[in-house]
Amino acid sequence: MVGKKSGKALRDEGLERTDNNMELSSWPQIPAINQKNYYTDYLKRDDQNLAFRLQNEEARTKMTKKAKDHDRALAMAKTETAEGEGEADGDAHMEDAEETPAEMAGSKVIVIHMGSQNLRIGLASDALPKTLPMVIARKAATNESEDHDEPKPKRFKHDDGSEMEPEKAFGSEWSSHFNRMSADLKVHMRQNKRRMLPNSKEMVVNYNRRTVPEIISEHNDPMRAEWTELSNPPPEYIVGQPALRVPDSSKPRYKLYWPIQNGWCNEKDYTSKRSLFLDISLIVEDAIKNQLRLTSKKDWTQYSCVFVIPDLYDKSYVTQVLDMLMREFAFARVCFIQESLAATFGAGFTSACVVDIGAQKTSICCVEEGMCIENSRVNLKYGGQDVTETFVKMMLHDHFPYADINLRRRHDFLLAEELKKNICTMNEASVSPQVFDFHLRVAGQDTRKYTFKAFDEVHLAPMGVFEPAIFDNSNKITGRRTLIDRSVDIYDGSPNDPTSAAQSEILTAMAPPLPSHGKTNGESHSAAPEVQATPSRPQPPNALSKVQDLEGTPRSSVAGSPGPENTGTPQAGGTNTPAATPAAAQPPRPPAVEDRDDIMPVFGLDNAILTSIAHAARSDEKKMRDFIGGIMVVGGGSLTSGFHLFLEERLQALRPGFSKEIMIGTPPRDLDPQVVVWKGASIFGKLSGTNDSWIGRLEYDRLGPRLMAYKCMWAY
Ligand SMILES: Nc1ncnc2c1ncn2[C@@H]1O[C@H](COP(=O)(O)OP(=O)(O)OP(=O)(O)O)[C@@H](O)[C@H]1O
């Protein structure tokens, strides 16, 4: 328009051109892009991605090598035939050539499975892992029992210092819960026509009251315990089994730290994330050096590492572990595998509902065709250690003669674990007053031999997994998220840790009321406290009703415990959001249950399994039957005798329509249920050709934890 005006008009407007008609710049001017025809394939092709490129390069190198090997083998075969030196078989040579590197691969892969109580570690080529306590003893002013209830548990004393009756030591609520469980068992046993003396409990209590220990001098005790001797100067820390064997009264004192607790990082006993991960790395490093005999850290660069993570993992934990394995341990490659997937690998199943009962956590997940079904994942915060604690409590309640037992003392913890493993049973036929004995071995003291009687405690303690309110759940979420922040989306800042509809449903049922949303969510939250008091009884809301719909029969009560009561429990709707808020009053949205850190995931095992399966099957009856008929129980907590049969009966009672299908399986080949996960991870580590999830050094150095998005078989 300017060009069309006359020179005069321009002069009038003061816009007359006064320059020398030259362009302002000699730089070429780029016309603006036409947005209509705009196209880019930036980050849309695999070859633009370093992770894929490196993978392809590796595959190409392998192919070339294989082709070369093949040619060489053929050439050799020809030469040998020509020379007439026996019948050369090209294929046989090929097999040899392939087998050797496969074996080598297994022997250069370190497989690590960290648990709340045990670390399992070994080379992928090993048949079984080494198992050691996941603990570190650090020099400290006091030991852990001195920090709590010493010298005698306070719970056995009134405020004025006078002795308290054992029946009252754990509070009236706990006591009445125990008595109710005891009475329920009695009824159930009578229904099953089991003979029982009416005064069994009194007999046990009277016997235990009377017994006194027999003293055996240390040199007369052939089984005396070996205690860890401190070197001079005493070490700063001791890890693994020797840590558990440091006498409580050692000089200087040592305090035990368990960096993994309840399947999470232990944020309760540590003061910083740095010290927490330092302890994890010290324990793992010591295990690699002393158990795997890889003493020189320099050689670790030739090793790869398979690391087992929980099904419902915390992203920040995985990122931190990856950093530790890559930077500190300098492994050549690292890959992660989820626990339940590893369990199916270990057992050789393609599909199963995996129930892993560990020391402090129980996880459930349905696996189908080699993939975890994300919405079926459940993680509950109890396990074998809760059974141990509860067993000791029940025994103390019934006048256990060694009333001074304190599980924070190392020798008492080891003793209690031993007693539980040997005595506890889920087999109802074994419930009768019986005499047991044990030797109390304390460093520097004479051995004491105790005799005691036990009755239903041996059965009711492990039954706690179905009635977890009997466990002490008070401190399990203490400190959560105080040291390690929740992972958030880098774009919108929303939490992005993995979630599962089954877990959300359970959390919704357990959720205590939110102070500010108590009214609007009144229906859901008013039911919650009742649920928390008797967690095994309530039926989880929607998923279970789906199972019932499939089955077409009403829900029945579980043997020994009443039927569902809380039909008014919140309806999670199988989604990740809590119960819907009425449209009228619209307060600010409460946080989703999985984003809340105040909910204790403690829920009866039988109902939790059914919730998981219902979310995996998603109303598909065939799938439902497949999963319910393929429940595989692993983990140390499942080793209680009679556990499988008992669980089967509980599930049958809850779902009579499926009673023929319900089957609880054990891992095949007599594999120890405690090592199945490790075994599966080791098999995964040997799949050199098909495993795309290895994270290599070069790509990690360039891309860091962002790589996880490309390297995980699951959505990261
Ligand atoms: N024979 C047995 N009978 C009963 N319980 C047993 C037996 N053997 C081991 N346990 C229990 O198994 C638990 C340890 O199991 P496991 O090693 O699978 O746990 P973890 O992997 O260390 O813990 P988590 O899975 O909770 O992180 C302990 O509580 C132990 O008492």
The ligand as an ORCA input file, in Angstrom:
! r2SCAN-3c Opt
* xyz 0 1
  N       9.417    -71.733     57.369
  C       8.837    -70.560     57.542
  N       7.624    -70.475     58.127
  C       7.045    -69.279     58.307
  N       7.594    -68.113     57.950
  C       8.790    -68.136     57.363
  C       9.482    -69.342     57.129
  N      10.660    -69.056     56.527
  C      10.710    -67.717     56.399
  N       9.593    -67.159     56.898
  C       9.273    -65.730     56.981
  O       9.383    -65.133     55.713
  C       9.724    -63.762     55.878
  C      10.834    -63.415     54.927
  O      10.355    -63.589     53.635
  P      11.072    -62.929     52.390
  O      12.515    -63.204     52.447
  O      10.316    -63.349     51.188
  O      10.806    -61.400     52.703
  P      11.553    -60.114     52.125
  O      11.652    -60.265     50.662
  O      12.806    -59.854     52.878
  O      10.530    -58.987     52.552
  P       9.483    -58.112     51.753
  O       8.958    -58.957     50.630
  O       8.471    -57.820     52.787
  O      10.187    -56.891     51.301
  C      10.132    -63.574     57.318
  O       9.116    -62.917     58.010
  C      10.281    -64.993     57.820
  O       9.945    -65.111     59.187
*
